Amino acid sequence: VFPLSMKQAINALDLTQTKVLCVGGTKGIGAGIAIRFAQLGASVVVAGRSLESGKQMIENMKQNAKNVDQQEFDYFPVDCTSMKSISEFIQKSLSYFKSRGGLNHLIQTQGDADTSNFAFGNTSEDVNRRFALMCLSKWNIAYQLNDVLTESSIMVGRPENWGSIDLNDVEMKNGSMFRMFQRDCVFADAMTLEFNK
């Protein structure tokens, strides 16, 4: 629970003129983050796989907007397990945010709470699905959008601690699902350090 003064300070924020892209913003924590930015006055683009969820999020953000007449809300489709889909998404995002003077905040929450169905399978591009989703997509999107990003890039994930990682097997072809979680966290930490240099 936030102290009352912290809650008041957050509620007093005016993020009018702020532009946010929330990848994985059509459900879960990403949807909550996108709605909170809308409540504080930001214009928000959510990205995810489901067009229906994207349309619903646009309506949810409009209903929760601080001043809907001064804010923009949009949905961009992306499958974060597909490098081809990510490339198309990046091109669309670059064009969109360049035409609006830049992107203030990139929030990446993409991931699937239930990884049991795809943790060990490969994509059509022959990359482990979990590695593509949790690691490659986050790095690629942050790196490629850096030219339009003006303030922050945040990657949301859950902390894990399962010992050392085998750097000769980063795709975890010889590891368990728990080792994959650990690898993803190490990868995200390394990206965060690199992008903050």
C-alpha positions as CSV (number, residue, x, y, z in Angstrom):
1,V,0.0,0.0,0.0
2,F,1.4,3.4,-1.0
3,P,1.6,6.1,1.7
4,L,-1.1,8.6,1.2
5,S,1.3,11.3,0.1
6,M,2.8,9.0,-2.6
7,K,-0.7,8.1,-3.9
8,Q,-1.6,11.8,-4.0
9,A,1.6,12.6,-5.9
10,I,0.9,10.0,-8.5
11,N,-2.7,11.1,-8.9
12,A,-1.5,14.7,-9.4
13,L,0.7,13.8,-12.3
14,D,-0.3,15.4,-15.6
15,L,1.1,13.3,-18.5
16,T,-0.7,15.4,-21.2
17,Q,1.5,15.4,-24.3
18,T,3.2,12.2,-23.2
19,K,3.3,9.3,-25.7
20,V,3.5,5.7,-24.4
21,L,3.8,2.4,-26.3
22,C,2.9,-0.6,-24.2
23,V,3.9,-3.9,-25.8
24,G,1.8,-6.7,-24.3
25,G,-0.6,-4.0,-23.3
26,T,-3.8,-5.9,-24.3
27,K,-4.1,-8.0,-21.1
28,G,-2.6,-8.6,-17.7
29,I,-0.2,-6.1,-16.1
30,G,0.4,-4.4,-19.5
31,A,-3.3,-3.5,-19.7
32,G,-3.2,-2.1,-16.2
33,I,-0.2,0.0,-17.0
34,A,-1.8,1.3,-20.2
35,I,-5.0,2.3,-18.4
36,R,-3.0,4.0,-15.6
37,F,-1.1,6.1,-18.2
38,A,-4.5,7.0,-19.8
39,Q,-5.9,8.1,-16.5
40,L,-2.9,10.4,-16.1
41,G,-3.4,12.0,-19.5
42,A,-0.9,10.2,-21.7
43,S,-1.6,9.1,-25.3
44,V,-1.2,5.3,-25.4
45,V,-0.6,2.7,-28.1
46,V,-1.0,-0.9,-27.0
47,A,0.4,-3.8,-28.9
48,G,-0.4,-7.5,-28.9
49,R,-1.6,-10.5,-30.8
50,S,-5.4,-10.1,-30.4
51,L,-7.3,-7.5,-32.5
52,E,-10.4,-8.0,-30.3
53,S,-8.4,-7.4,-27.1
54,G,-6.8,-4.4,-28.8
55,K,-10.2,-2.9,-29.7
56,Q,-11.4,-3.5,-26.1
57,M,-8.3,-1.8,-24.7
58,I,-8.9,1.3,-26.8
59,E,-12.4,1.5,-25.4
60,N,-11.1,0.9,-21.8
61,M,-8.5,3.6,-22.2
62,K,-11.1,6.1,-23.6
63,Q,-13.4,5.3,-20.7
64,N,-10.6,5.9,-18.2
65,A,-8.9,8.8,-20.0
66,K,-8.1,12.0,-18.1
67,N,-9.2,14.1,-21.1
68,V,-10.2,11.9,-24.0
69,D,-10.3,14.9,-26.4
70,Q,-6.6,15.6,-25.9
71,Q,-5.4,12.0,-25.9
72,E,-4.9,9.4,-28.7
73,F,-5.4,5.7,-28.2
74,D,-4.4,3.0,-30.7
75,Y,-3.6,-0.7,-31.1
76,F,-0.8,-2.2,-33.2
77,P,-0.8,-5.9,-33.9
78,V,2.4,-7.8,-33.2
79,D,3.3,-11.5,-32.5
80,C,6.4,-11.2,-30.4
81,T,7.4,-14.8,-31.2
82,S,7.8,-13.8,-34.9
83,M,10.8,-11.7,-36.0
84,K,8.9,-10.9,-39.2
85,S,5.9,-9.6,-37.3
86,I,8.2,-7.6,-35.0
87,S,9.9,-6.1,-38.0
88,E,6.6,-4.9,-39.4
89,F,5.5,-3.6,-36.0
90,I,8.8,-1.7,-35.6
91,Q,8.4,0.0,-39.0
92,K,4.8,1.0,-38.2
93,S,5.8,2.3,-34.7
94,L,8.7,4.3,-36.1
95,S,6.5,6.0,-38.6
96,Y,3.8,6.7,-36.1
97,F,6.0,8.1,-33.4
98,K,8.2,10.1,-35.7
99,S,5.1,11.9,-37.0
100,R,4.2,12.7,-33.4
101,G,7.5,14.1,-32.3
102,G,8.8,10.9,-30.6
103,L,8.0,8.3,-28.0
104,N,8.3,9.2,-24.4
105,H,8.0,5.8,-22.7
106,L,8.4,2.3,-24.1
107,I,6.9,-0.3,-21.7
108,Q,7.4,-4.0,-22.6
109,T,5.3,-6.6,-20.7
110,Q,5.0,-9.2,-23.4
111,G,5.0,-12.7,-22.1
112,D,2.7,-15.5,-21.4
113,A,1.9,-16.6,-17.8
114,D,1.1,-20.1,-19.1
115,T,4.3,-21.2,-20.9
116,S,3.6,-24.9,-20.7
117,N,2.2,-25.1,-24.2
118,F,5.2,-23.5,-26.0
119,A,8.2,-23.4,-23.8
120,F,10.2,-26.0,-25.7
121,G,8.8,-25.6,-29.2
122,N,10.4,-23.6,-32.0
123,T,8.9,-20.9,-34.2
124,S,8.7,-21.2,-38.0
125,E,12.0,-19.2,-37.9
126,D,13.5,-22.0,-35.9
127,V,13.9,-20.1,-32.6
128,N,12.8,-21.3,-29.3
129,R,9.3,-19.7,-28.8
130,R,10.0,-18.6,-25.2
131,F,13.4,-17.1,-26.1
132,A,11.9,-15.2,-29.0
133,L,9.1,-13.9,-26.8
134,M,10.9,-13.1,-23.6
135,C,14.3,-12.1,-24.9
136,L,14.7,-11.4,-28.6
137,S,11.5,-9.4,-29.0
138,K,12.3,-7.2,-26.0
139,W,15.8,-6.5,-27.2
140,N,14.9,-6.0,-30.8
141,I,12.0,-3.6,-30.1
142,A,14.0,-1.5,-27.6
143,Y,17.0,-1.3,-29.9
144,Q,15.1,-0.5,-33.1
145,L,12.8,2.2,-31.4
146,N,15.8,3.9,-29.8
147,D,15.8,6.6,-32.5
148,V,12.3,7.9,-31.5
149,L,12.5,7.2,-27.7
150,T,13.0,10.3,-25.7
151,E,12.7,9.2,-22.0
152,S,12.5,5.6,-20.8
153,S,12.4,2.0,-21.9
154,I,11.1,-0.4,-19.2
155,M,10.9,-4.1,-19.4
156,V,8.5,-5.8,-16.9
157,G,9.2,-9.3,-15.9
158,R,9.1,-11.5,-12.8
159,P,12.4,-12.0,-10.8
160,E,13.9,-15.4,-10.7
161,N,17.0,-16.8,-9.0
162,W,18.1,-20.3,-10.1
163,G,21.8,-20.2,-10.1
164,S,24.3,-19.7,-12.9
165,I,23.5,-19.7,-16.6
166,D,25.3,-21.7,-19.3
167,L,26.4,-19.0,-21.8
168,N,27.1,-21.8,-24.4
169,D,23.4,-22.8,-24.4
170,V,21.5,-19.5,-24.3
171,E,18.5,-21.0,-26.2
172,M,18.4,-23.6,-23.4
173,K,18.1,-26.5,-25.7
174,N,19.7,-28.6,-23.0
175,G,17.9,-26.9,-20.0
176,S,14.7,-27.1,-18.1
177,M,11.8,-24.6,-18.2
178,F,13.1,-23.2,-14.8
179,R,16.5,-22.6,-16.4
180,M,14.7,-20.7,-19.2
181,F,13.0,-18.4,-16.7
182,Q,16.5,-17.7,-15.2
183,R,18.0,-17.1,-18.6
184,D,15.3,-14.6,-19.5
185,C,15.9,-12.6,-16.4
186,V,19.7,-12.5,-16.9
187,F,19.1,-11.5,-20.5
188,A,16.7,-8.7,-19.5
189,D,19.1,-7.4,-16.9
190,A,22.0,-7.3,-19.4
191,M,19.8,-5.4,-21.9
192,T,18.8,-2.9,-19.2
193,L,22.4,-2.3,-18.3
194,E,23.4,-1.9,-22.0
195,F,20.5,0.5,-22.8
196,N,21.3,2.7,-19.8
197,K,25.0,3.3,-20.7
